Amino acid sequence: MTNCDALIVGGGPAGSTCARALRQAGWNVIVIDRARFPRDKVCAGWLTPDVFRLLDLAPAEYRDAGLTLQEITGFRTGLLRGPSLDTPYAHVVSYAIRRREFDEYLLRRARVHVREQTALTSLRRDGRVWAANEEIRTPFVIGAGGHFCPVARRLRDRAAPSPPIVAKEAEYRLDGRGSTVAPNVAEFFFCNDLDGYGWCVRKGGYLNVGIGRRGGPHFNAHVNDFVSFLESSGKAPGASRLQWRGHAYLASGVGPRPVVADGLLLIGDAAGLACPESGEGIRPAIESARLAAQTVIAAGGRHGVEALLPYQAAVSRLHPRVHGASAVVRSVQAAIGRALLRSPAFTRHVVLDRWFLRRS
Ligand SMILES: Cc1cc2nc3c(=O)[nH]c(=O)nc-3n(C[C@H](O)[C@H](O)[C@H](O)COP(=O)(O)OP(=O)(O)OC[C@H]3O[C@@H](n4cnc5c(N)ncnc54)[C@H](O)[C@@H]3O)c2cc1C
């Protein structure tokens, strides 16, 4: 058995951020991940500006490491197949990265022990600590394994089920293939019921296209409609022949979900913290990872659930409950929303600044 101060299950942005924060506080941390890095992650890779600040990383430093960093200075928005609106900004308002590069960079930068191609297969109480895979003994296990995190399953059984965001995307090198999508303009096209949207995001010589929706009914019909829109608009000619990959994850705000138990904490997608309006999950993953690290450090050697409750409270403050509306109210809201999407002021100040860029 190997002993460590904390075991982190999953080396995505949540796991690597938490690992780095704990290592900087002098903790002996092990990260296990079932994948071998660099690994692909189904994701548009669009980042709000806060992400680099929270990571304590200058965008220039990231680019200088030879990694793809697409600056975004404007947005094109509208309803799928409706008129679109361009919203330019005078400066860089966000970035797009490739997840296989970004996640590996953050994981190596954490400078902790990483065991790749190692899935969590067993977790049991061994006196006052946890025994993982019958190999690692530790007082703290931090679940950062994404939507299907095995640590989260232990806590989620007790929580009310909630419908996930379902999404499909394709990312490919343009290699001379045409696209009308400009490198510095991210494009978002909302479904008619406003329950989801499709996107087109350039990352240098790569194009990422995808669609995500709250809940699954008729999802494939929405995907097919989006694919034919990509082809007919010239945004992604040949889109139906791309390799589309799907994934699901949970948005925050649907009610209380336990994120702590004795010696256990959930962070990132394992805790279900994606932003309900935009589906952004990378920033909440990093934010929650930092909060979890602060909580276990402040616990000063205590690892019972009471010592970890400040983390549950901090997550609830960051992601307050959003009350669901009835079907009638939602259809009225959607009708108003469709009209408002034609307004340049509403699009800039509410849709983009508040919901997508989260500028206060
Ligand atoms: C199609 C799509 C598009 C998206 N676009 C955006 C976007 O543009 N911007 C944005 O901010 N967010 C986006 N998101 C959300 C974002 O991808 C996630 O919220 C984010 O990756 C969460 O990070 P994480 O570290 O919690 O989990 P992950 O990034 O999923 O990392 C989890 C890690 O755990 C490992 N793991 C899983 N199971 C085990 C196990 N049993 N044992 C060991 N390791 C395990 C995995 O291999 C993985 O490396 C998108 C999501 C989807 C599906």
The ligand as an SDF file (V2000), in Angstrom:
LIG
                    3D

 53 58  0  0  0  0  0  0  0  0999 V2000
  -19.8370   18.5970  -26.3300 C   0  0  0  0  0  0  0  0  0  0  0  0
  -19.3760   19.3970  -25.1340 C   0  0  0  0  0  0  0  0  0  0  0  0
  -18.9130   20.6840  -25.3180 C   0  0  0  0  0  0  0  0  0  0  0  0
  -18.4500   21.4350  -24.2200 C   0  0  0  0  0  0  0  0  0  0  0  0
  -17.9570   22.6760  -24.4440 N   0  0  0  0  0  0  0  0  0  0  0  0
  -17.4910   23.4100  -23.4100 C   0  0  0  0  0  0  0  0  0  0  0  0
  -16.8780   24.6840  -23.6430 C   0  0  0  0  0  0  0  0  0  0  0  0
  -16.7410   25.1320  -24.7740 O   0  0  0  0  0  0  0  0  0  0  0  0
  -16.4290   25.3850  -22.5680 N   0  0  0  0  0  0  0  0  0  0  0  0
  -16.5580   24.9020  -21.2910 C   0  0  0  0  0  0  0  0  0  0  0  0
  -16.1680   25.5970  -20.3480 O   0  0  0  0  0  0  0  0  0  0  0  0
  -17.1060   23.6830  -21.0500 N   0  0  0  0  0  0  0  0  0  0  0  0
  -17.5510   22.9160  -22.0660 C   0  0  0  0  0  0  0  0  0  0  0  0
  -18.0480   21.6630  -21.8430 N   0  0  0  0  0  0  0  0  0  0  0  0
  -18.0420   21.1290  -20.4670 C   0  0  0  0  0  0  0  0  0  0  0  0
  -16.6240   20.6850  -20.0790 C   0  0  0  0  0  0  0  0  0  0  0  0
  -16.1030   19.8240  -21.0730 O   0  0  0  0  0  0  0  0  0  0  0  0
  -16.6230   19.9630  -18.7260 C   0  0  0  0  0  0  0  0  0  0  0  0
  -17.4340   20.6700  -17.8300 O   0  0  0  0  0  0  0  0  0  0  0  0
  -15.2060   19.8380  -18.1570 C   0  0  0  0  0  0  0  0  0  0  0  0
  -14.4310   18.9840  -18.9560 O   0  0  0  0  0  0  0  0  0  0  0  0
  -15.2270   19.3170  -16.7180 C   0  0  0  0  0  0  0  0  0  0  0  0
  -13.9020   19.0660  -16.2880 O   0  0  0  0  0  0  0  0  0  0  0  0
  -13.6050   17.9150  -15.2170 P   0  0  0  0  0  0  0  0  0  0  0  0
  -12.1760   18.0140  -14.8860 O   0  0  0  0  0  0  0  0  0  0  0  0
  -14.6140   17.9720  -14.1290 O   0  0  0  0  0  0  0  0  0  0  0  0
  -13.9130   16.5360  -15.9740 O   0  0  0  0  0  0  0  0  0  0  0  0
  -13.2490   15.8920  -17.2830 P   0  0  0  0  0  0  0  0  0  0  0  0
  -12.6310   16.9180  -18.1080 O   0  0  0  0  0  0  0  0  0  0  0  0
  -14.3250   15.0410  -17.8740 O   0  0  0  0  0  0  0  0  0  0  0  0
  -12.0880   14.9610  -16.7110 O   0  0  0  0  0  0  0  0  0  0  0  0
  -12.4020   13.7700  -16.0290 C   0  0  0  0  0  0  0  0  0  0  0  0
  -11.1980   12.8370  -16.0720 C   0  0  0  0  0  0  0  0  0  0  0  0
  -11.4980   11.7050  -15.2360 O   0  0  0  0  0  0  0  0  0  0  0  0
  -11.0290   10.5320  -15.8650 C   0  0  0  0  0  0  0  0  0  0  0  0
  -11.8230    9.4020  -15.3550 N   0  0  0  0  0  0  0  0  0  0  0  0
  -13.1050    9.1060  -15.6190 C   0  0  0  0  0  0  0  0  0  0  0  0
  -13.4720    7.9740  -14.9810 N   0  0  0  0  0  0  0  0  0  0  0  0
  -12.3980    7.5640  -14.2960 C   0  0  0  0  0  0  0  0  0  0  0  0
  -12.1550    6.4470  -13.4300 C   0  0  0  0  0  0  0  0  0  0  0  0
  -13.0890    5.5170  -13.1840 N   0  0  0  0  0  0  0  0  0  0  0  0
  -10.9270    6.3210  -12.8830 N   0  0  0  0  0  0  0  0  0  0  0  0
   -9.9420    7.2380  -13.1520 C   0  0  0  0  0  0  0  0  0  0  0  0
  -10.1290    8.3080  -13.9710 N   0  0  0  0  0  0  0  0  0  0  0  0
  -11.3390    8.4720  -14.5260 C   0  0  0  0  0  0  0  0  0  0  0  0
  -11.2180   10.8020  -17.3490 C   0  0  0  0  0  0  0  0  0  0  0  0
  -10.3490   10.0040  -18.1420 O   0  0  0  0  0  0  0  0  0  0  0  0
  -10.8900   12.2970  -17.4510 C   0  0  0  0  0  0  0  0  0  0  0  0
   -9.5320   12.5170  -17.7770 O   0  0  0  0  0  0  0  0  0  0  0  0
  -18.5030   20.8890  -22.9080 C   0  0  0  0  0  0  0  0  0  0  0  0
  -18.9800   19.5790  -22.7230 C   0  0  0  0  0  0  0  0  0  0  0  0
  -19.4190   18.8340  -23.8170 C   0  0  0  0  0  0  0  0  0  0  0  0
  -19.9090   17.4370  -23.5940 C   0  0  0  0  0  0  0  0  0  0  0  0
  1  2  1  0
  2  3  1  0
  2 52  2  0
  3  4  2  0
  4  5  1  0
  4 50  1  0
  5  6  2  0
  6  7  1  0
  6 13  1  0
  7  8  2  0
  7  9  1  0
  9 10  1  0
 10 11  2  0
 10 12  1  0
 12 13  2  0
 13 14  1  0
 14 15  1  0
 14 50  1  0
 15 16  1  0
 16 17  1  0
 16 18  1  0
 18 19  1  0
 18 20  1  0
 20 21  1  0
 20 22  1  0
 22 23  1  0
 23 24  1  0
 24 25  2  0
 24 26  1  0
 24 27  1  0
 27 28  1  0
 28 29  2  0
 28 30  1  0
 28 31  1  0
 31 32  1  0
 32 33  1  0
 33 34  1  0
 33 48  1  0
 34 35  1  0
 35 36  1  0
 35 46  1  0
 36 37  1  0
 36 45  1  0
 37 38  2  0
 38 39  1  0
 39 40  1  0
 39 45  2  0
 40 41  1  0
 40 42  2  0
 42 43  1  0
 43 44  2  0
 44 45  1  0
 46 47  1  0
 46 48  1  0
 48 49  1  0
 50 51  2  0
 51 52  1  0
 52 53  1  0
M  END
$$$$
